[in-house]
Amino acid sequence: MKQINAFVHPHRITAVTEALRDSGMCDINSGIGCYHLTVSTVQRLYTSADPHQQHYSVALAEPVVAEMKLELICDDDLAAPLQQLIVQAARPGTGWVFISDIQSATKIA
């Protein structure tokens, strides 16, 4: 199994989740191909060159940029195609997509 983490511009996250749903590679409801798809709002330090995207975080006492973090678990053979799908759907925009190996997983039942 692999874990994919993607950091996507907030305006592109809907396109990414729709692309995942429409791809046929992930049936999130049945747990085929992709598992545990989550999306959360995060704040990136070391802000972008575009000051319009920045705001000041009082909690962090730093300027930050809002991003969406998408996480999912997938079968090994789907990791590279899903990474490319996310990259394509996130354009035009900035961000990163990472793939990590899962060494061990235990289902809580």
Secondary structure, 3 states (H helix, E strand, C coil): CEEEEEEECHHHHHHHHHHHHHCCCCECCCCECEEEEEEEEEEECCCCCCHHHEEEECCCCEEEEEEEEEEEEECHHHHHHHHHHHHHHHCCCCEEEEEEECCCCCCCC
